[in-house]
């Protein structure tokens, strides 16, 4: 029966409901999903050895006759053992299988069979096969071109498996499906295939599942990785082109005024800050929507650039929405702008406000700050009386409308679509506001070219003058007491410290009757440091003489605000917190960042934590506590201790963790094979060039209907927000 990619697995003759259910655990419901469940690796059983040639430890295929086969039980362990003697013209060897009694009925005496597996050596010095794969040979034997094998005498694919579903079972299914599959139409352009030396799609599927040689599998794998990178590049470049056709408010720049404002700042902008500001000001003058990412290390001065862009919009009588992921960060931005305004006298200062779920306040040009009722503030925004509106995603509410929204500044969210911007603007005109996204999360170059390829990028590469490098140390368990004394000494000298923990509360171990049966993962979870546990220990046992506070996401907004305010005012010595302080908290007097369970965080997150200190004149320290003896953990923590900047660290993180973990694979929906290829700059470049070449002559892909159809499906499958 001919099959097509959309054929449901459960509808295929010979596949039992139990087998279909097991495939479903791997996310496989259709023929397409099965065929795109690619092998993770291959075992080379392509050469058939004579039995006399075998050596212990060798992975090998032999072809021989079953001379004897029998079953016995071990009563102590209640285990069934099947043993067979296989012979060829050069000798004989024993094969053993445990708890697979059906094999004795399959491998009957006198049958010609291929066996493939590892040659083991018994305590008595006898060579034998343990759990070999087997395949009954017809028409005189494999190796003579008369029978195609699945499990032996070839490169054997090994697949990602699940309980009750082995690679052997998947191979049994894939091979006949490939033979009965209707030819798939080729949707990749001919030029892309030829220039990269890729096989057409039907040959590529055969080569990736049952390759004749390793090179065939590698080229096929490369082709499928290219497909997804190519589609992603097409989607990004088309998005960029489409956005360029939209209209945006023109924000004119008064260069003389900008120079006066810069001269009044209490610091001088770095060269890359000046370059980034210039790129932004040029973008917003063009009348088409800016879509720019401002990337720079923690504390490199991104907010200042964003504020200057917002001031320029206000000078043109236009509004800016400044959005942050948390209330703490929104409040921090409000305070930063307020502080900056105290230095700037060159411009008539606009009215700014803070609007979150728990707070609404206005700062007027005469430095008068007032708490107002939310409905009143929303009305002021709608009338255009407030020019810079700072808040969380509370700003994206139907009742929050802007009169003249020209610029959206958003922290740590790299995409904010056209429809979102128009909704924020109130949808009252045909304009799309400009977007400036800010990120302190270092993004590797290959990800920048692919995942974020629709954004223009401005980089701040230097730190402000006078900043000292943060000393980063990995602290082993035997150095804990010594490190506590160092922290005490710093605090006695007038400094403050952050202590970060991975959890809010200690995981519950349960009663004795259940503890014995829990998984190792759960046991490890119990060992992870919690904020509540650490707060108790530090405040009562380690530092009873110091002022210790606790902060986590479950506290009410007013509680969090009070705790952060008191820490900022120096009324608290040590703040024990979860990752709620990862972004945007600015305490210049804090010089210690102590991270418990540092192996539980990604490098980019650790880098963010480290950036919370080193913001004042004093030397700062990042102390990475770990109880792990893993070499991988040591390599990761060493990477952050030695990294000179965030960009260097991002590249290292990508190598150590892989793109899937770096991006959050389960969130992205991006295929595994393409994820791996994000570590291949040449393939990324090749995919981008191929996409650009097609769009140059055919933006709407009219000449490529199959490609257009595949692109639409791809965009529905992934969600790289």
Number of C-alpha atoms within 10 A of each C-alpha: 8 10 16 15 16 11 15 16 23 19 13 15 8 9 12 12 12 11 16 18 16 16 23 17 13 16 12 19 19 21 22 15 18 20 21 16 19 19 21 11 13 18 17 19 20 18 14 18 14 18 20 12 10 18 15 15 12 11 17 26 27 24 26 25 21 21 17 16 20 16 17 11 14 9 8 6 7 9 14 16 18 21 21 22 18 26 21 17 10 10 12 17 19 17 20 17 19 15 12 14 18 10 19 18 10 11 21 17 17 13 16 23 22 25 24 27 23 20 21 18 15 9 7 6 9 11 18 21 23 18 17 21 17 20 20 18 19 13 10 11 16 22 15 9 9 12 13 15 18 20 27 29 24 24 23 25 23 19 20 14 18 13 9 10 17 13 17 18 13 21 20 12 15 19 17 10 19 18 12 12 16 14 15 11 10 12 17 20 14 11 12 21 16 11 10 16 13 21 16 18 19 15 14 22 20 19 21 26 27 25 21 15 13 15 12 19 24 14 18 24 22 20 26 22 22 25 17 20 28 27 23 27 26 26 21 21 21 18 15 18 14 11 19 15 11 15 16 23 22 20 25 16 17 12 11 9 14 16 11 14 18 17 15 15 16 10 10 13 20 17 12 17 25 14 15 22 21 14 15 25 21 14 18 26 16 15 20 20 26 26 26 22 27 25 23 26 22 25 20 23 17 21 18 18 18 23 20 19 24 26 23 24 26 24 20 15 16 24 30 29 27 27 27 27 17 18 23 22 23 23 22 18 24 23 13 15 19 15 11 15 18 13 13 17 12 14 15 12 18 21 20 24 26 23 24 22 13 11 16 20 19 21 19 15 13 11 13 9 15 12 13 14 11 16 12 11 22 20 16 18 23 19 13 19 18 25 28 29 25 28 29 24 18 16 22 18 11 10 13 18 23 29 19 23 30 29 29 26 24 25 23 16 15 20 19 16 14 18 11 15 22 17 18 22 27 20 15 12 10 11 22 29 31 28 27 26 24 23 20 24 20 24 25 21 15 22 20 15 20 23 21 21 20 24 23 16 20 21 16 21 17 16 20 16 11 9 15 15 12 20 15 20 17 17 19 14 10 9 11 13 10 10 16 14 13 13 22 19 12 16 18 12 9 12 20 27 27 25 22 28 27 19 19 20 16 16 16 10 14 10 8 8 7 9 12 10 8 11 10 9 8 13 15 10 15 15 13 18 22 22 24 19 14 22 22 16 13 20 18 13 10 16 17 12 11 16 16 22 21 21 23 20 13 9 11 10 16 11 13 19 16 11 18 23 14 14 23 18 11 17 15 18 22 28 23 25 26 21 19 17 23 18 24 25 19 21 20 17 21 29 28 27 27 26 28 23 20 26 21 17 15 16 26 20 18 21 25 23 25 27 23 25 28 27 23 16 12 16 16 25 21 26 21 24 21 20 16 15 9 9 9 13 17 14 13 19 22 15 18 25 19 13 15 11 17 23 20 16 23 23 18 19 23 21 12 17 15 17 22 21 14 20 19 12 15 11 12 15 16 22 18 14 22 24 22 13 22 24 19 12 14 12 20 22 17 17 25 23 15 19 23 18 14 18 15 8 10 12 16 12 15 10 12 14 12 15 17 17 12 14 20 12 11 17 13 10 13 14 12 16 12
